[in-house]
Amino acid sequence: MNAQTQTLAPNKADISAHLYALFDPSFVQAYPDAWIEIAYGYALTGGEVNAAQNFSVFQLQDAAKFAEAKNRAGYNIYVGPAIRQGSRPATGRAVDRHVGPSSTVRGTRSVFRHLEGARPGAGHDRYHGPRAASASASLLQAGRRRFAREAEGSK
């Protein structure tokens, strides 16, 4: 059997859809000063997530463009599903006091199921390279870990 190799690459449309599902305008309008965190780590050096760029919750297209470019450059990309509040840290990385509300877990999980079923590579581990998975799969992994922590905390 002749298996075709598919090179996966970031998909800006998927990234945008994911960000809009997490930060729907009808949800974020109540938080005009809120921001989101796009965290990243260089895949070839172990993928340690040690930097981030912040965007207003109303700059989702800019955030998607940034995530796509960083992933193409070899970085793993992650986004927290909750909005961030307060002063933006110099490193871009939020701490607990910055974490604000998030849209419903139920609604976001249905988006994860959609993304996972629509694209190969969604079940891989955290430290993958830019050719191993798309940026939206990285976003998917970050969201899953956060929701697992939130679900454990609510029991």
Helices and strands as residue ranges (DSSP letters): H 12-22, H 25-28, E 35-42, G 43-45, E 51-56, H 60-72, E 75-79, E 82-84, G 96-98, E 99-102, H 105-118, H 135-153
